[in-house]
Amino acid sequence: MGATERVLQFIKYKGVTKYKFCKELGFSNKFLDNSSNMGTDKACKILRYYSEINPGWLLTGEGEMLKNSVILEAPSVKEAIDYKEKYYKALENNQDLNKDNRLLYKENISLRSEIDNLQKVLLDNNLGTNDMNRSVG
């Protein structure tokens, strides 16, 4: 595989069109159709624009396509099922917590109302006691 084919592989990896790739770099549209040597000027321009490309890979085909590339593997079916089960358990737990939260909120409102009523009764009783003390004295 030559350098031009590796460029095509990179373009496919990036998900850009050949047209867009050539336009961004100022190359002719036919640049990638010609599988001959691309030349050092074009290779340097590609490496400057796409700094994530491993120069050794582009020029010789050796090594990984990307610098410091980390190959991520897709999770296995079992792992995906485990994640799904954990997600649904967390979702159910979240719904239970929301329900508990609503109940506690209602109880809080009720208790605040009861406190207000008791404070009024206490205040009324204190006022009544003061009035009785004045009339006796």
C-alpha positions as CSV (number, residue, x, y, z in Angstrom):
1,M,0.0,0.0,0.0
2,G,1.4,3.4,-1.0
3,A,1.2,6.7,0.8
4,T,-1.8,7.7,-1.3
5,E,-3.7,4.6,-0.3
6,R,-2.9,5.4,3.3
7,V,-4.2,8.9,2.9
8,L,-7.4,7.4,1.5
9,Q,-7.6,5.1,4.6
10,F,-7.1,8.1,6.9
11,I,-9.9,10.0,5.0
12,K,-12.2,7.1,5.5
13,Y,-11.3,7.0,9.2
14,K,-12.0,10.7,9.6
15,G,-15.3,10.5,7.7
16,V,-14.5,13.3,5.4
17,T,-15.0,13.3,1.6
18,K,-12.1,13.3,-0.8
19,Y,-13.3,16.6,-2.1
20,K,-13.3,18.2,1.3
21,F,-9.9,16.8,2.1
22,C,-8.4,18.1,-1.1
23,K,-10.1,21.5,-0.7
24,E,-8.9,22.0,2.9
25,L,-5.3,21.3,1.8
26,G,-5.4,23.1,-1.5
27,F,-4.8,20.0,-3.6
28,S,-6.4,19.3,-6.9
29,N,-9.5,17.0,-6.9
30,K,-7.5,14.4,-8.9
31,F,-4.7,14.2,-6.4
32,L,-6.1,11.1,-4.7
33,D,-7.1,9.4,-7.9
34,N,-3.4,9.3,-8.9
35,S,-1.8,6.4,-6.9
36,S,1.7,7.5,-7.8
37,N,4.1,9.1,-5.3
38,M,2.5,12.1,-3.6
39,G,5.7,13.9,-3.0
40,T,7.3,15.3,0.2
41,D,5.6,18.7,-0.1
42,K,2.1,17.2,-0.1
43,A,3.0,14.7,2.7
44,C,4.4,17.6,4.8
45,K,1.3,19.6,4.2
46,I,-1.0,16.7,5.2
47,L,1.1,16.1,8.4
48,R,1.0,19.8,9.4
49,Y,-2.8,20.0,8.9
50,Y,-3.6,16.6,10.4
51,S,-1.1,16.5,13.3
52,E,-2.6,13.4,14.7
53,I,-1.3,11.3,11.8
54,N,1.8,9.2,12.6
55,P,4.4,10.4,10.0
56,G,6.1,6.9,10.0
57,W,2.8,5.3,9.1
58,L,2.0,7.8,6.3
59,L,5.4,7.6,4.7
60,T,6.3,4.0,5.2
61,G,3.2,2.2,6.4
62,E,4.9,1.2,9.6
63,G,3.3,1.7,13.0
64,E,-0.2,2.9,13.9
65,M,-2.1,5.4,11.8
66,L,-2.5,7.8,14.7
67,K,0.2,9.2,17.1
68,N,-0.3,7.7,20.5
69,S,-3.4,5.9,19.3
70,V,-5.4,4.0,21.8
71,I,-7.4,1.2,20.3
72,L,-10.7,1.0,22.0
73,E,-12.5,-2.2,21.8
74,A,-16.3,-2.4,21.7
75,P,-17.8,-3.9,24.8
76,S,-18.8,-7.5,24.6
77,V,-22.5,-8.4,24.5
78,K,-22.3,-9.5,28.1
79,E,-20.8,-6.2,29.2
80,A,-23.4,-4.3,27.2
81,I,-26.2,-6.3,28.9
82,D,-24.5,-5.6,32.3
83,Y,-24.4,-1.9,31.6
84,K,-28.0,-1.9,30.5
85,E,-29.1,-3.8,33.7
86,K,-27.1,-1.3,35.8
87,Y,-28.7,1.6,33.9
88,Y,-32.2,0.3,34.5
89,K,-31.5,-0.4,38.2
90,A,-30.1,3.1,38.6
91,L,-33.1,4.5,36.8
92,E,-35.5,2.6,39.1
93,N,-33.6,3.7,42.2
94,N,-33.7,7.3,40.9
95,Q,-37.5,7.0,40.5
96,D,-37.8,5.6,44.0
97,L,-35.7,8.5,45.4
98,N,-37.9,11.0,43.6
99,K,-41.0,9.5,45.0
100,D,-39.5,9.5,48.5
101,N,-38.4,13.1,48.0
102,R,-42.0,14.2,47.0
103,L,-43.4,12.5,50.1
104,L,-40.9,14.1,52.4
105,Y,-41.6,17.5,50.8
106,K,-45.3,17.1,51.5
107,E,-44.6,16.0,55.1
108,N,-42.3,19.0,55.5
109,I,-45.1,21.4,54.3
110,S,-47.5,19.8,56.7
111,L,-45.1,20.0,59.7
112,R,-44.4,23.7,58.9
113,S,-48.1,24.4,58.9
114,E,-48.5,22.6,62.2
115,I,-45.6,24.6,63.7
116,D,-47.2,27.8,62.5
117,N,-50.6,26.8,64.1
118,L,-48.9,25.8,67.4
119,Q,-47.0,29.1,67.5
120,K,-50.3,31.0,67.0
121,V,-52.0,29.0,69.8
122,L,-49.0,29.7,72.1
123,L,-49.0,33.4,71.2
124,D,-52.8,33.6,71.8
125,N,-52.4,31.8,75.2
126,N,-49.6,34.2,76.2
127,L,-51.6,37.2,75.2
128,G,-54.6,35.8,77.2
129,T,-52.4,35.2,80.3
130,N,-51.1,38.8,80.1
131,D,-54.6,40.2,79.8
132,M,-55.6,38.2,82.9
133,N,-52.6,39.4,84.9
134,R,-53.5,43.0,84.0
135,S,-57.1,42.7,85.1
136,V,-56.1,41.0,88.4
137,G,-53.4,43.6,89.2
